Amino acid sequence: MDDVLAISAIQHYAYCPRQFALIHVEQTWADNRFTAEGEILHQRVDAGEPEQRGAVRFERAVQLRSKRFGLVGKMDLLEVERTDGDLIYRPVEYKRGKPKVHNWDRVQVCAQALCLEEMRNVQISEAAIWYWETRRREIIQLDATLRNDTEQVIQAARQLIQSGHTPEPTSETKRCKACSLMDVCEPDVFRRDRSSAYIRMMFEP
């Protein structure tokens, strides 16, 4: 498949299609404190060597690829646990923030699992996300609903790239405050312009 997507882009689209388009269509990027802290966290995780602790092997910075879904990327940590002769594979993603109500982070780790299942011909039932801000691990069940949501995000993200269109800002303004592209996106300016145009349309004869 020619139109290969980065797995990290899946999270960008789930969070905000406009953010995704600015990064992956318009090739725009900017750092802020949140992205810088996230980069440092991932560097620390990726720098570790593979190790064995009891029945669990820890593989770091695992390269991923899926021909079926057209994805490439890297997994922060893969736990391979031997239980009664069977191997249990558990992808682990590290995030600087805290657990989310929405599925933004979950679809990313699910996409990682989809790649790993294809690469190693295994079935993966759960993954985990470790959040730096709360210092806790969230266990993610890779059920049919999450898998379906993830596949829909992958398809929608690819369609957006093919269209070359940058969507309007999200209506959920709280997301904009944490986005490193806020100054480039200018969501408030865009919303004011749309409001003015709507008012003119309502009162034009």
C-alpha positions in Angstrom: 0.0 0.0 0.0 1.5 3.3 -1.1 -0.4 5.6 1.3 1.3 4.4 4.5 0.2 6.1 7.7 2.3 6.6 10.9 0.6 4.9 13.9 1.1 8.2 15.8 -1.0 9.9 13.2 -4.0 7.8 14.2 -4.0 9.5 17.6 -3.7 12.9 16.0 -6.8 12.3 13.9 -8.8 10.9 16.8 -7.9 13.9 18.9 -8.6 16.5 16.1 -8.9 16.0 12.4 -7.7 19.6 11.8 -4.6 18.9 13.9 -4.0 15.8 11.8 -4.4 17.7 8.5 -2.0 20.4 9.6 0.6 17.9 10.5 0.2 15.2 7.8 -1.3 17.2 4.9 0.2 20.7 5.3 3.4 19.3 7.0 3.2 21.8 9.8 4.6 21.2 13.3 5.3 23.1 16.4 6.5 22.1 19.9 5.2 23.2 23.3 5.8 22.1 26.8 3.6 19.1 26.5 5.2 17.8 23.3 8.7 18.4 24.7 7.9 16.5 27.9 6.4 13.7 25.9 9.5 13.5 23.7 11.7 13.2 26.8 9.5 10.5 28.3 9.6 8.4 25.1 13.4 8.8 24.8 13.8 7.4 28.3 11.5 4.5 27.6 13.1 3.7 24.2 16.6 3.8 25.5 16.3 0.8 27.7 17.6 -2.6 26.7 15.5 -5.8 26.3 15.3 -7.6 29.6 13.7 -10.6 31.3 12.0 -10.4 34.7 10.7 -13.8 35.8 8.2 -15.0 33.2 8.0 -11.6 31.4 10.3 -10.4 28.7 10.3 -6.6 28.0 11.1 -5.5 24.4 11.6 -1.7 23.9 11.2 0.5 20.8 9.6 -2.3 18.8 9.3 -1.5 15.1 5.8 -2.1 13.7 4.3 -2.5 10.2 1.0 -3.6 8.8 0.4 -4.3 5.1 -3.3 -4.8 5.7 -3.9 -1.4 7.3 -1.0 0.4 5.7 0.6 1.4 9.0 4.2 1.9 10.2 5.4 3.0 13.6 7.2 2.1 16.8 5.9 0.6 20.1 7.3 2.0 23.3 7.2 -1.3 25.1 6.1 -4.9 24.4 5.6 -7.3 27.3 5.8 -10.9 26.4 4.6 -13.1 29.3 4.8 -16.9 29.3 1.9 -18.5 31.1 1.4 -22.3 31.2 3.4 -22.6 28.0 1.5 -19.9 26.1 2.8 -16.4 25.2 0.7 -13.4 26.1 1.6 -10.2 24.1 0.8 -6.9 25.7 1.7 -3.6 24.0 2.4 -0.7 26.4 2.2 3.0 25.4 3.7 5.8 27.5 1.9 9.1 27.7 2.8 12.3 29.6 -0.7 13.3 30.5 -3.5 11.5 32.3 -6.2 8.9 31.3 -8.8 10.3 28.9 -12.6 9.8 28.7 -12.3 9.7 24.9 -10.5 7.0 22.9 -7.7 9.1 21.5 -4.9 7.1 23.2 -6.7 3.8 23.1 -7.0 3.7 19.3 -3.3 4.3 19.0 -2.3 1.4 21.2 -5.0 -0.7 19.5 -3.4 0.1 16.1 -0.1 -1.1 17.5 -1.7 -4.3 18.5 -3.2 -4.8 15.0 0.3 -4.4 13.5 1.8 -6.9 16.0 -0.9 -9.5 15.4 -0.2 -9.4 11.7 3.6 -9.4 12.1 3.8 -12.3 14.6 0.6 -14.2 13.8 -0.7 -13.9 17.3 -3.9 -12.8 19.1 -3.7 -9.9 21.5 -6.5 -9.4 24.0 -5.3 -6.4 26.0 -2.8 -3.5 26.0 -1.8 -0.9 28.5 -1.1 2.8 28.7 1.1 4.3 31.4 0.4 7.9 32.3 3.3 10.0 33.6 1.1 12.7 35.2 -0.8 10.2 37.4 1.9 7.5 37.6 -0.6 4.8 36.9 -1.2 2.2 34.2 -4.6 1.8 32.4 -5.4 -1.6 31.1 -7.1 -1.5 27.7 -9.3 -4.3 26.5 -8.9 -4.8 22.8 -12.5 -5.8 22.2 -14.5 -5.7 19.0 -15.8 -2.1 19.6 -12.3 -0.6 20.1 -11.0 -2.5 17.1 -13.9 -1.3 14.9 -13.4 2.3 16.2 -9.7 2.0 15.4 -10.2 0.7 11.9 -12.7 3.6 11.2 -10.2 6.2 12.3 -7.5 4.6 10.1 -9.9 4.7 7.1 -11.0 8.3 7.8 -7.5 9.5 8.3 -6.4 8.0 5.0 -9.4 9.6 3.2 -8.5 13.0 4.6 -5.0 12.7 3.3 -6.3 11.7 -0.1 -8.7 14.7 -0.1 -5.9 17.2 0.8 -8.6 19.2 2.7 -8.0 20.7 6.1 -11.2 20.6 8.2 -12.6 23.3 10.5 -11.4 23.5 14.1 -13.0 21.2 16.6 -16.0 22.6 18.5 -14.5 21.3 21.7 -12.4 24.3 22.6 -10.7 22.7 25.6 -8.7 20.5 23.2 -7.2 23.6 21.5 -5.5 24.8 24.7 -3.2 21.8 24.9 -2.4 21.7 21.2 1.1 22.8 20.1 -0.4 24.0 16.8 -2.8 26.5 18.3 -0.9 29.5 17.0 -0.8 28.0 13.5 -4.4 26.8 13.6 -5.8 30.0 15.0 -9.1 28.3 15.9 -10.6 31.4 17.6 -10.0 33.6 14.6 -11.6 30.9 12.3 -14.6 30.7 14.6 -15.1 34.5 14.7 -14.9 34.6 10.9 -17.5 31.9 10.6 -19.8 33.7 13.1 -19.5 37.0 11.2 -20.3 35.3 7.9 -23.3 33.6 9.4 -24.6 36.9 10.8 -24.2 38.6 7.4 -26.1 35.8 5.7 -29.0 36.0 8.2 -29.5 39.7 7.6 -28.7 40.1 4.0 -31.9 40.8 1.9 
